Amino acid sequence: MAGAAGGELAGEVSSAGGFGFISAGYGTSLDEFKQQLSLARSALRAPPPNQFPVGVGYLAWQLEKPNSSLVDLLPIALEHNVQAVWFAFGEDLGRWIQFVRDHDKRMGKDKKTIIFVQISTVKEALVAVNEWKVDCIVAQGVESGGHGAGYALPTFNLLPLILSAIPADSPPILAAGGLANGGHLASVLTLGAAGAVLGTRFLLAHESLYSDAQRKALVDASSEMSVRSMAWDHARETLGWPAGIDGRGLRNSTVNDFEGGVYIETLKTKFKEGVKNQDTDRMIVWAGTGVGQMGGTQSAKSIVEELHRECIEHLVAATQLYS
Ligand SMILES: Cc1cc2nc3c(=O)[nH]c(=O)nc-3n(C[C@H](O)[C@H](O)[C@H](O)COP(=O)(O)O)c2cc1C
């Protein structure tokens, strides 16, 4: 989660029984990145010996940019022995997967780095299984907060279609998009997912890199405010995403002005001013459709524990339907 998931959040999630990722997004410097890795290490409570149970997520289109400094952050993560890497949103994910496999081989690693890829169609899932031979697939539905494929199916349609298209011995499929609570988690598990990825819910964690103003906007929001748009990428000048990728966040004046055809330089100026003043009516607050069903801010640990408890309650309640 670029701009939201740092080391503290990732470490806390992994310590609580989930699996946390640090993001290596746009313009992450080497020093910042190393600092996030060290924050993750400090946040981990009693990690297994010689293991670093967090992952690092890379925006592949940023890796693919000519002279991208982000490329340097990939071997750094591997040398720090992170347990997993995540790739999404690139023209050539296979290249980065091979990079990791080759690096593991050169280092003579006994435990290979677990490779996650996030995809949005059945076709992409088949490539991930058959060609890239990844270790874990994240099926990202259109409800997802942050960037994603505007053309993706809803999670509840995408997941079963992928599960029925891939061979039985395929790697685990995790569902992502619009999931707010343990009931949602239970429902994707009963559909056949091996687990789930929750992004927006963890923006509410005290340990996320979101500001108090952004967290308050999420707490106050309703699901109807979650919209897909390119407005924010235009406003902050982060264009260049692969075709069909846009972002889902809380509708605000940046989106309204963009849709109303306001001059782009005016949009950018107001956006910059908004960021300076922490005005969430101008800045970005990424949010999936599950926003508005997430309660308030909590520690990452209590979010993971609550999701787990609610999920079990729902699974147990479901057994009452037939017993
Ligand atoms: C603030 C934010 C940043 C995100 N950044 C990334 C990213 O850098 N790379 C990526 O693959 N997905 C990113 N995502 C998408 C998540 O991986 C995930 O698919 C999504 O959050 C799931 O939907 P949900 O937010 O409704 O739970 C981001 C999501 C959010 C909310």
The ligand as a Tripos MOL2 file, in Angstrom:
@<TRIPOS>MOLECULE
LIG
   31    33     1     0     0
SMALL
NO_CHARGES

@<TRIPOS>ATOM
      1 C1         -3.7350    3.3020    0.3450 C.3       1 LIG1
      2 C2         -3.6260    2.1020   -0.5310 C.ar      1 LIG1
      3 C3         -2.4720    1.9220   -1.2610 C.ar      1 LIG1
      4 C4         -2.3430    0.8090   -2.0960 C.ar      1 LIG1
      5 N1         -1.1770    0.6290   -2.7760 N.ar      1 LIG1
      6 C5         -1.0000   -0.4860   -3.4890 C.ar      1 LIG1
      7 C6          0.2600   -0.7580   -4.0780 C.ar      1 LIG1
      8 O1          1.2100    0.0200   -3.9310 O.2       1 LIG1
      9 N2          0.4070   -1.9040   -4.7810 N.ar      1 LIG1
     10 C7         -0.6230   -2.7970   -4.9180 C.ar      1 LIG1
     11 O2         -0.4340   -3.8270   -5.5400 O.2       1 LIG1
     12 N3         -1.8440   -2.5520   -4.3850 N.ar      1 LIG1
     13 C8         -2.0410   -1.4410   -3.6690 C.ar      1 LIG1
     14 N4         -3.2500   -1.2190   -3.0750 N.ar      1 LIG1
     15 C9         -4.3490   -2.1860   -3.2610 C.3       1 LIG1
     16 C10        -4.2790   -3.2850   -2.2060 C.3       1 LIG1
     17 O3         -3.2050   -4.1360   -2.5140 O.3       1 LIG1
     18 C11        -5.5710   -4.1390   -2.1480 C.3       1 LIG1
     19 O4         -5.8280   -4.7120   -3.4070 O.3       1 LIG1
     20 C12        -6.7760   -3.3490   -1.7400 C.3       1 LIG1
     21 O5         -6.4940   -2.4740   -0.6840 O.3       1 LIG1
     22 C13        -7.9090   -4.2790   -1.3300 C.3       1 LIG1
     23 O6         -9.1060   -3.5900   -1.2470 O.3       1 LIG1
     24 P1         -9.6460   -2.8580    0.0800 P.3       1 LIG1
     25 O7         -8.8440   -1.5970    0.1820 O.co2     1 LIG1
     26 O8        -11.0780   -2.5980   -0.2400 O.co2     1 LIG1
     27 O9         -9.4060   -3.7570    1.2270 O.co2     1 LIG1
     28 C14        -3.4030   -0.1210   -2.2310 C.ar      1 LIG1
     29 C15        -4.5690    0.0740   -1.4800 C.ar      1 LIG1
     30 C16        -4.6900    1.1630   -0.6380 C.ar      1 LIG1
     31 C17        -5.9610    1.3270    0.1500 C.3       1 LIG1
@<TRIPOS>BOND
     1     1     2 1
     2     2     3 ar
     3     2    30 ar
     4     3     4 ar
     5     4     5 ar
     6     4    28 ar
     7     5     6 ar
     8     6     7 ar
     9     6    13 1
    10     7     8 2
    11     7     9 ar
    12     9    10 ar
    13    10    11 2
    14    10    12 ar
    15    12    13 ar
    16    13    14 ar
    17    14    15 1
    18    14    28 ar
    19    15    16 1
    20    16    17 1
    21    16    18 1
    22    18    19 1
    23    18    20 1
    24    20    21 1
    25    20    22 1
    26    22    23 1
    27    23    24 1
    28    24    25 2
    29    24    26 1
    30    24    27 1
    31    28    29 ar
    32    29    30 ar
    33    30    31 1
@<TRIPOS>SUBSTRUCTURE
     1 LIG1         1 GROUP 0 **** ****
